Amino acid sequence: GLLSCSFEYIARYTKGVAPERVLDVIARCGKCVGALGLVGGQVVDIQSEGKKDVTIETLQWIHEHKTAALLEFCVVGGGILGGANEEQIQRLSKFAMNIGLSFQIIDDILDVTQDSATLGKTAGKDLLVDKATYPKLMGLEKSKERAEALIAEAKDQLKPWGDKAAPLMALADFITARKN
């Protein structure tokens, strides 16, 4: 239901924006949730469960097409509707992909370091279904380092905006500081 509503909402309620930009955002929404986005990422994610030969590259591909793709659509879509130029869109895309991957790495870390009450969901669930995770493939410390590096790279993309990027900087900080 809500996914279908997103297309309608963008098409019907985006006022004062060039139609080409609105269509671009609608097309990006479709790509984000389709076989080249969330659906494709979920298929590979499910196919990878229980397999011992999942590589870090495959795991990254999964999360680039799920968590990161969704965040990228939200950030870039807002930029497009707000009038961003191509260079700004590229910066927003890199920012969002990096915070999306970092979000997932931190999610994997929290799954093995927090209890169910803190998480608000079953802790250790990924381990139970033998899912590939960053801590499983890289170790806990290297996973933390990778998440922090991705956030630093993401923030670098926002430098040209200065203080105007404060809400996006706060989002990046929230991702690294969260406990659930």
Secondary structure as a PSIPRED ss2 file (coil, helix, strand):
# PSIPRED VFORMAT (PSIPRED V4.0)

   1 G C   1.000  0.000  0.000
   2 L H   0.000  1.000  0.000
   3 L H   0.000  1.000  0.000
   4 S H   0.000  1.000  0.000
   5 C H   0.000  1.000  0.000
   6 S H   0.000  1.000  0.000
   7 F H   0.000  1.000  0.000
   8 E H   0.000  1.000  0.000
   9 Y H   0.000  1.000  0.000
  10 I H   0.000  1.000  0.000
  11 A H   0.000  1.000  0.000
  12 R H   0.000  1.000  0.000
  13 Y H   0.000  1.000  0.000
  14 T C   1.000  0.000  0.000
  15 K C   1.000  0.000  0.000
  16 G C   1.000  0.000  0.000
  17 V C   1.000  0.000  0.000
  18 A C   1.000  0.000  0.000
  19 P H   0.000  1.000  0.000
  20 E H   0.000  1.000  0.000
  21 R H   0.000  1.000  0.000
  22 V H   0.000  1.000  0.000
  23 L H   0.000  1.000  0.000
  24 D H   0.000  1.000  0.000
  25 V H   0.000  1.000  0.000
  26 I H   0.000  1.000  0.000
  27 A H   0.000  1.000  0.000
  28 R H   0.000  1.000  0.000
  29 C H   0.000  1.000  0.000
  30 G H   0.000  1.000  0.000
  31 K H   0.000  1.000  0.000
  32 C H   0.000  1.000  0.000
  33 V H   0.000  1.000  0.000
  34 G C   1.000  0.000  0.000
  35 A C   1.000  0.000  0.000
  36 L C   1.000  0.000  0.000
  37 G C   1.000  0.000  0.000
  38 L H   0.000  1.000  0.000
  39 V H   0.000  1.000  0.000
  40 G H   0.000  1.000  0.000
  41 G H   0.000  1.000  0.000
  42 Q H   0.000  1.000  0.000
  43 V H   0.000  1.000  0.000
  44 V H   0.000  1.000  0.000
  45 D H   0.000  1.000  0.000
  46 I H   0.000  1.000  0.000
  47 Q H   0.000  1.000  0.000
  48 S H   0.000  1.000  0.000
  49 E C   1.000  0.000  0.000
  50 G C   1.000  0.000  0.000
  51 K C   1.000  0.000  0.000
  52 K C   1.000  0.000  0.000
  53 D C   1.000  0.000  0.000
  54 V C   1.000  0.000  0.000
  55 T C   1.000  0.000  0.000
  56 I H   0.000  1.000  0.000
  57 E H   0.000  1.000  0.000
  58 T H   0.000  1.000  0.000
  59 L H   0.000  1.000  0.000
  60 Q H   0.000  1.000  0.000
  61 W H   0.000  1.000  0.000
  62 I H   0.000  1.000  0.000
  63 H H   0.000  1.000  0.000
  64 E H   0.000  1.000  0.000
  65 H C   1.000  0.000  0.000
  66 K C   1.000  0.000  0.000
  67 T H   0.000  1.000  0.000
  68 A H   0.000  1.000  0.000
  69 A H   0.000  1.000  0.000
  70 L H   0.000  1.000  0.000
  71 L H   0.000  1.000  0.000
  72 E H   0.000  1.000  0.000
  73 F H   0.000  1.000  0.000
  74 C H   0.000  1.000  0.000
  75 V H   0.000  1.000  0.000
  76 V H   0.000  1.000  0.000
  77 G H   0.000  1.000  0.000
  78 G H   0.000  1.000  0.000
  79 G H   0.000  1.000  0.000
  80 I H   0.000  1.000  0.000
  81 L H   0.000  1.000  0.000
  82 G C   1.000  0.000  0.000
  83 G C   1.000  0.000  0.000
  84 A C   1.000  0.000  0.000
  85 N C   1.000  0.000  0.000
  86 E H   0.000  1.000  0.000
  87 E H   0.000  1.000  0.000
  88 Q H   0.000  1.000  0.000
  89 I H   0.000  1.000  0.000
  90 Q H   0.000  1.000  0.000
  91 R H   0.000  1.000  0.000
  92 L H   0.000  1.000  0.000
  93 S H   0.000  1.000  0.000
  94 K H   0.000  1.000  0.000
  95 F H   0.000  1.000  0.000
  96 A H   0.000  1.000  0.000
  97 M H   0.000  1.000  0.000
  98 N H   0.000  1.000  0.000
  99 I H   0.000  1.000  0.000
 100 G H   0.000  1.000  0.000
 101 L H   0.000  1.000  0.000
 102 S H   0.000  1.000  0.000
 103 F H   0.000  1.000  0.000
 104 Q H   0.000  1.000  0.000
 105 I H   0.000  1.000  0.000
 106 I H   0.000  1.000  0.000
 107 D H   0.000  1.000  0.000
 108 D H   0.000  1.000  0.000
 109 I H   0.000  1.000  0.000
 110 L H   0.000  1.000  0.000
 111 D H   0.000  1.000  0.000
 112 V H   0.000  1.000  0.000
 113 T H   0.000  1.000  0.000
 114 Q C   1.000  0.000  0.000
 115 D C   1.000  0.000  0.000
 116 S H   0.000  1.000  0.000
 117 A H   0.000  1.000  0.000
 118 T H   0.000  1.000  0.000
 119 L H   0.000  1.000  0.000
 120 G C   1.000  0.000  0.000
 121 K C   1.000  0.000  0.000
 122 T C   1.000  0.000  0.000
 123 A C   1.000  0.000  0.000
 124 G C   1.000  0.000  0.000
 125 K H   0.000  1.000  0.000
 126 D H   0.000  1.000  0.000
 127 L H   0.000  1.000  0.000
 128 L H   0.000  1.000  0.000
 129 V C   1.000  0.000  0.000
 130 D C   1.000  0.000  0.000
 131 K C   1.000  0.000  0.000
 132 A C   1.000  0.000  0.000
 133 T C   1.000  0.000  0.000
 134 Y H   0.000  1.000  0.000
 135 P H   0.000  1.000  0.000
 136 K H   0.000  1.000  0.000
 137 L H   0.000  1.000  0.000
 138 M H   0.000  1.000  0.000
 139 G C   1.000  0.000  0.000
 140 L H   0.000  1.000  0.000
 141 E H   0.000  1.000  0.000
 142 K H   0.000  1.000  0.000
 143 S H   0.000  1.000  0.000
 144 K H   0.000  1.000  0.000
 145 E H   0.000  1.000  0.000
 146 R H   0.000  1.000  0.000
 147 A H   0.000  1.000  0.000
 148 E H   0.000  1.000  0.000
 149 A H   0.000  1.000  0.000
 150 L H   0.000  1.000  0.000
 151 I H   0.000  1.000  0.000
 152 A H   0.000  1.000  0.000
 153 E H   0.000  1.000  0.000
 154 A H   0.000  1.000  0.000
 155 K H   0.000  1.000  0.000
 156 D H   0.000  1.000  0.000
 157 Q H   0.000  1.000  0.000
 158 L C   1.000  0.000  0.000
 159 K H   0.000  1.000  0.000
 160 P H   0.000  1.000  0.000
 161 W H   0.000  1.000  0.000
 162 G H   0.000  1.000  0.000
 163 D H   0.000  1.000  0.000
 164 K H   0.000  1.000  0.000
 165 A H   0.000  1.000  0.000
 166 A H   0.000  1.000  0.000
 167 P H   0.000  1.000  0.000
 168 L H   0.000  1.000  0.000
 169 M H   0.000  1.000  0.000
 170 A H   0.000  1.000  0.000
 171 L H   0.000  1.000  0.000
 172 A H   0.000  1.000  0.000
 173 D H   0.000  1.000  0.000
 174 F H   0.000  1.000  0.000
 175 I H   0.000  1.000  0.000
 176 T H   0.000  1.000  0.000
 177 A H   0.000  1.000  0.000
 178 R C   1.000  0.000  0.000
 179 K C   1.000  0.000  0.000
 180 N C   1.000  0.000  0.000
